[in-house]
Each structure stands twice: as structure tokens, then as C-alpha cells.
Amino acid sequence: MSKIHVFDHPLILHKLGIIRSKDTGVKEFREIISEIAMLMCYEATRDLPVEEVEIETPVAKAKAYRLAGKKLAVVPILRAGLGMVDGMLALIPSAKVGHIGLYRDPDTLEPVEYYCKLPQDIAGRDVIVVDPMLATGGSASAAVSFLKKRGCRSIRLMSIIGAPDGVRRMQADHPDVDIYVAAVDDRLNEHGYIVPGLGDAGDRIFGTK
């Protein structure tokens, strides 16, 4: 069974309260989504392997560390996932970025793929799939399935807010994929929105509603 990591860092909790507010405007919402993604990325990559190397400082030789193992890729689920990418790349600028476009059918609430562009070497990378909201789990599960078909074996999912339904769906469909969230909310409403949530993340990031 995959692990779910719920972050309780005070800075994350504080910023989460700001983006939940209906009074937060587009500019501030977009900036804080990126900031939360950066803070979460810091925590979600805590277990990355490192190797010891020798460097020379201006004063003397010294032991230092650098990342070892596979290189990283960040794969946002379009379109809301784009809001998390810049914050993550601020920490891991050498990561490659892929894109998976999915929209949720309003009747079935199931994901429909409309776009996919991934790095050619995606199968050899540690992949972090990002989407601000893990609601029904359909889009996240479909994105992970697509990545697995492309040969990816090291995948983790990072969302800002999750719902119990989405967490259960991911754990059932992909028990090998760990989940990182800032909060798990109460439930989904009849329209598939997380309650209390923060509304439609894509609309609030891009100002389309």
C-alpha cells in the first residue's frame, strides 16, 4: 500500500489558509500555489539518494554531497498542475518537465486525455506528478497509468489538497505510488469538488472565472 504524507509545516499551513479564502485574488493565489509547491517539493524529495564527493573550497579540500541515482522529472496534469511547476523548478532546476492534458467528463467524472508530451528519457527518471487537487483521483490515476505504460517505475504524486475518495482511488489503483499532500479534506460534493477545498484551482490560477 502506498504511503500518504500529510505535511503540517507551519508555513505550508499558513499559506494553505490564504489560498482557501474566496477573497484571495488571482495574483496572490498563483504566487502562493507556487510557494506551497516549493515547500512541499523540499519535503517530498527528502529521501533522494546522495553520494559523497571531494571538492576544493577557497581554503582547503572538503567532503561534500551531490544528488545520486536517477534524474528527476516533473509532470503537471494540465492545466492546474502548471501552477506548481515554477516553484519546484526553483529547487530542482535541472529537472525535465513533461505535460499530460486531462479533463474531467462532467457526466461521468472520469478523465479524458487530450494532450501528452514527455521527455524522451522519462522511463529512466524519478517522476513527480503534480496537480493541486486530488479529488476523485481519476485524473491522477490515469496520468500515472500512462507514465507506467511509457516505462516509468519510480513515480510519486504531489497535490496540495486531497479528498478521501481520491486517496483511496490512488491507493487502490497504484499501491506503489506515494502521495504527498498539504491537507486531506472532508469529502466531495455532488459536482466532484473537494469540500471545503478552495474551488476550481485552474480557474483561480489563471483567472478564468
N, C-alpha and C positions, 0 to 999 in steps of 0.2 A: 504493500500500500504506500502510495506517495505521501510525503510529509507536507503539512501545511504550516508555513511560517507566518505568524501574525506579528508585525512589528509594533512595538509600543514605545519607540523612542519619542521623547517629549517634542522634539522639533517636528517629527512626522505628524504626531497627534495635533499639534497646534495648527500646522498648515492644512491638515485634513479638515479641521473645523472651518477654515476660511473658504475652501472650495465647496463645502457643502452648502454654504449660505447662498440663498437665492439673490442676495444683494451684491454679490461679488461680480464685477464686470469682466468682460472678455479679456482685456489685457492682463489684469491681475490673475484671473483664473488660469490663463495659458502659462504665465510665468511660474505660478505655484505648482501646477501639474509637473512642469519640467524640474522644479526644485525637489519635489517629492520623489520623482523618478530617480534623481541623482542620489538622494539619501537612501532610497531602497536598493539601488544598484550597489552602493557601498556595502550594505549588509548582505545582499544576495550573493555577492562574489567573495564572501569571507573565506570560503573553503577552496578557492582556487589554489592549485599547487604552485610552489615557488622553488627555485633552485639557488644554491649559494654560488656566487661568483666573486672574483677578486677584481677590485678596481683600484685606481690610484687617485687619491684626493690631492689637493694642492700641497698637502703636508706629508702624507705617507700612504703606503698601501693599506687597503682595508677590505674586509669581507662585506659583501652586500648581497642583495637578493633581487631576482627578477622572476617574472611570471614564467612558469614552465608548462608543459603539456600542450593541449590543443589551443588554437587561437579562438577568439570569440566572434560571434555574430549576433546582432540584434535584429529581430524580425517583428516589426509592428504589424498588427492587424489593422488595416485601413478602415476608417480614416482616423478614428480617435487615437489609435496607438502612436500615430505620428507625434502627438503632443508629448510623448515620453522620451523620444529618441535623443534630442539635443542634450538633455540633462545627463543621459547615460554616456553619450559620446564625450562629454566633458571629462569623465573619469577614465573611459577606455577609448581614446581617440583612434586607436589602430583597428578597432572592431569594424568588420564589414556589416553592411545593412542590407537586408532583403525586405521585400514587401509582399504581403498577402492581403488581397482585397476580398472581403466577405460582407454580405449584407444579410440582415435577418428578414426572412419572409414574414410579413405582418400577420398572415393567417396561421401558418404552421409554427412560427418562431424558430424554424430551422435555418441554418446558414446556407447561402448560395454564393459560390465562388465567382468572382468576375475579373480577378487580376492576380498574377503571381510572377514575381521576378526575384530570383535568389542568386547569391554568389555561386559561381561555378564549383567552388570547393566547399560548399555548405556541409556536405556529409562529413568532412574532416574537422568541423568546428564545434565548439560548445555553443549551443544556441539558447538565447533568451528570447522567448516570445513575449511581447508586451501588448497589453490592452488595458485601458484604465478600469473597465468594468467587467467583472466575471459574473454575468447574470444567469442565464440558463446554462451556460457552459458549452452551448452548441458551436459557436464560432471558434472558441479556443480549442475545443476537441478536434474540430475539422482542420484547423491550422496545424495542429500537432500531427494529425494523421497524414497530412500532405507532406510535412517535413520528414516523417518516418519513411514514406514512400520514396523520398529522394535520398535515403540512406542515412539520415541523421539518427544518432543513437544517444547523444547527450543533450537533453532538452530540459529547460526549466521555464515555468510560466510566471510572469510578474504582472500583477494587476493591483490597482490602488484599492478598490472596494470589491468585495466578493459577496455573493449570496450563497446560502447553504445549498441551494439547488445546483449552482454552478460548481461548487466544490465537490459535491457528490458525483456529478456527471464526470468531471475530470478524473477523480479517483477511480471511478468505475471503468472509464474508457482507457485511461493512461496511468495505471498504478506506478509506473516508473518515472513519472514527471512530477517533480516537486513544485509546490505552489507557494508564491510569496505575495502577501497582501498586507495592506496597512490596516484593514478592518474587514470583518465579516458581519454584514448587516442582518436584519431580521428575516426578510422574506422578499419574494417577488409579488408585484401586484398583477392584476388581470391583463395588463399590457406587456408584461415581461420586464418591467422596470424594477430596479432594486429599491427597497423601502428600508430606511429613509433615503439612502443613496445621495445623489447630487443632481439628478435629472439626466438628460442626454449629454454625455461627455463630449461627443463630437460637435454637437450644436454649440455647446458652451465654449469649446476651444476655438472654434472657427467663426463664431458669431453668426450662425446661420438660422437662428430662431430667436 
